[in-house]
Amino acid sequence: MITNDRPNNFNDYMRRFPKAVQQRLRTMRAAIRKAAPKAEETISYGVPAFKLDRILVWFAAHTNHIGFYPGASGIAAFKKELSAYKSAKGSVQFPYDEPLPLALVARIVTFRVGERLAKKKKK
């Protein structure tokens, strides 16, 4: 059941979906947290996100897929590996009828952490 009320936290967001989708969301959350243990979990644009000063990645449940939003640089850097999935400039769709590519998600998150730390170092 999807509602238009803005969630306050991940659990609030997750409860809106069927059990199978909730499990996928938990799995994505765990993979991202493991790849970016110092990142802070937040809700941004009404969906779960992780940030290190600024947002690293977002992820969200949709009707037929989990959307993963690592930004344009995250998509561009892993374009070849993501070619099996529907994607756009800053997003990719992981269909519910396929296993989540957790190792790839972790590599993309690690890449985004590296970008963020490099930008922070320049300041």
N, C-alpha and C positions, 0 to 999 in steps of 0.2 A: 504494500500500500504506500503510494507516494503522496506526500502532502506538500503544500506550499509554505508551511511555516518554516522559518529559518531555524536550523538546529543550533544548539549552543556548544556541542562537543561531538566527538566521534560517535559515542554510544547513542546519543540522541539522533544523529544522522542515520546510523546503521539500523536502528529499530524500525525504520520506515519501510524496510524491504523484506521480502520473503527470506526464510531461513537459509536457503542455498546461496542467495546473493549476500546475505550477512556473512556467511563463511568466506566467500571470496573477498569481501571487503576486509575482514579480519586478516586474511592471508596477505593481502596487499599491504596493509598497515604494518604487519610484522616484518615483511621483507624490506620495506622502506626504513623502518626503525632500525633494523639490523645494519643496513647500509649507511645510515646516517644517525648514529646513536646520540649525537649531541644536538640534533635538530629538535626544535620545539613543534609539537603538534598543535594545530589550530584549525579553525573553520574560516575559510576565505571564499568569497563569492558563493556562500551557502554549501560548500563541499569541503571534505577533509583535505588538509594540506600540511606540509612540513616546511619549516623555515629555519634559516640560519641568518638572522638579521632581516633577510628578505626571503620570499617564498622560493623554495627549491623545486617542489613538485606538488601537484594536486592529483586527486583521483576521485572518481565518482561512479556510482551505479546508474545505469541507464536501462532501457527496456530489454535490449539484447546483448549488452556488453558492459564491461568495466572500462571507463575512459581513464586514460593516464595522460597527464599534462606536464611534461618536463620542460616545456618551453621550446622555442625554435632551435636553440643550440643543442638541446638534448636529442631532439628528433634528427637533426642534421648529422650529428656525430655518430649515430647508430642507424643511419638510413638503410644500409644493406641488411642488417639484422632485423629491422622492422618491416622490411619489404613484404613479408607474408601477411601483414595486417593492414587494415584500412587506417590511413593516417592523414594528417594535415600538417600545416607548418609547425604547430606546437603541441600536437596531440596524436594519440594512437588509441585504437579500439581493440580490446581483447574480448572476443566473443565468449559468451557463456558456455558454448558447446565445445570449447577447446581448453586445455589446461593453461593456467596462467604461466607466462614465461618469467618465472621469478628470478632466475639467474640474470636474465637480461634486464629486468627492472632494477635489480641491485646494481648492476654495472652502470646503468644510466644515472641512478641516484648518486653513486660514488663519483661519477663524472661531474654532476651538478655541484656536489659538495666541493670538489676540486676547483671548479670555476668560481664558486662563491668565496672560497678561502683566498684564491689568487687576487680577486677583486678587492677583498678586504685588506690584503697585504699592501696593495698599491696605494691605498689611502693614507 
